[in-house]
């Protein structure tokens, strides 16, 4: 007569049957007969494997969550009910930093590069050229985005001044860094129906791909954030959006319009933004009659950067790319009249107090 199996399930105390051998210990493995509610598999006497990561509960449905993807500064969890059917289905995802650490979140766009080797202030007493000469060169490079070799020819033909293109590149980089340091980002007040358009595009730096992220708000048509990264992921989308929220806290209450890149909603969730109610994902080129939105406002800004960067044929360093983007951003926010604002600059529309000058060239030189 065959003896009955008396091994009970340690979870629900139901009967079990033999389920082969454990490949690690070569001992008998058992499985619970209550398959609908339990179905637990175990080896009697085998110590439990320690958990490498803590367990988390889904904030939407209350189910357990498992690791879905590893990030550079943490890991992404997904609800275990992502394969369920009907109303039980839940595919919610959250990002969790590594134990004892925090997410890498930038508060300033200059954190994307290293500027330790470049002296930011101009030492006018030690320069071989006058301040007027430097102002003309900076005006040509920053406002009109003319490359250094062409500026060398212009200064030689018009003023008979021989200036090396290395000096012009160094002056334009210092000008962009000084504008970022002395002028600073443009803060916009709160207004109803405000939207933040965010997108990313690709440039070349030292022969490698670099992604430029940017965000433009709809009320005053000002660029609120920009960032440079080697790839597209949640870490850099998080920094881009956080810079916009740090510069203008009122944008936390505005609707954020993005494309179909999944990094944006994950980054907004990490920053405590109400993604379900305020985030708008727009995929396409034409006007969306349902969502009543498109992302063409920022797409046209990319054409301005691409057209100005075409004579450069790529940049030699990330510092050169950052200085180029920064100079175009401050040019757009402070020095260029905007047709949407009846000929005013975004800074004038916001009401930012600036020194009175007859032209934009003298105004720009006050912040160098």
C-alpha positions, 0 to 999 in steps of 0.5 A: 500500500502506497503511503500518502504524502504528508508534506503540507504547503507552508503558505496555505496548509494544503496537500502537496505533490512531488514536483521533481528535483531542485536543480540547486540542491538536488532535493525533492521539490513539492507543489501545492495542490491548491492551484487556483489560490496558491500553487506554491513550489518549495523544497522542505528545509531549504533556506529562503533566498535573501531579497536583493531589492525591497518589495513595493506595492502598486499605488493604483491597485495594491498588487506587488511590483517587480523590476521592469528595467534597470536605470543609471541611478535606480530601477523601474518597477511594473505592476504584476497585474500587467498580464491580467485581463479585464478590470484587474489589468494594471500596467502602472510603472514607477521609478525607485532610486537605489537604496540609500541614494537619490535620483540625479536631478540637475537644477541648472543646465550648466551641470551638463558640461564641465567649465572648470578650465574656462575663465568666465569673466573678461579681463579687459585690462589684459586684452589686446583688443578694445571693448568695442571690438569684442562687443562687435565680435560677440554681436556677430557670433551670439546674435547672428550665429556667424562662425569664427572663420567668417567673423575673422574675414569680416573684421579684417575686411571692414576694420583691418583687424587681424583676430585669430578664430581661437580668440573669437571662439573663446570670446563667444564661449565667455559671452554665453557663460556670462549671459547665463551667469549674470542675466539668468533664466527668465521667470514667468508668472502664473496664468490660466491655460498655460502649457509647457512644450517639451521636445528633444533634437539631435546635434553632433559634438566631436563626431558623436550624437548629442541630444538637446532637450528644451522646453517652451511655455505658451503664454510669453513664448519664452524658452524655460529650460534646455539640457544636453545629454549623450542619449535619451533616457528618463534621467535627462528628461527629469533634469530638463523638466526640473530646471523648468520647474526651478526657474518658474515654479508656476509651471508645476500647475501648467499642462506639459505637452510632450511627444510619445517618448516614455521618458517624459511621464516617468520623469514627471512622476519622479518630480511629483507632477500630476501626470494623469490630469495635466500631462498631454502626450501628443503624437503626430504633426497636425492639430489634434481636434480631441486634445486641442494641441500640437507641438509645433511651437517648439518644432519651429524653434528647432528650425531656428537652431538647426539653420544657425548651426548648419555653417558649423557642420557640427561642434568640436566639444560639448562646451561649444554646443552648450554655448551655442544653444545658450546664446540662442536661448538668451537671444530669443528671451531677451534680445529678439522682438517676437511677433506673438508679443506685438514686437516685444521680447519675452522679457519685456512681455513678462515685465523684467526690469533691464537697463535702458539702452537704445539698441540690443547690442549695448544691452547685451554688453552690460551683462558680459 
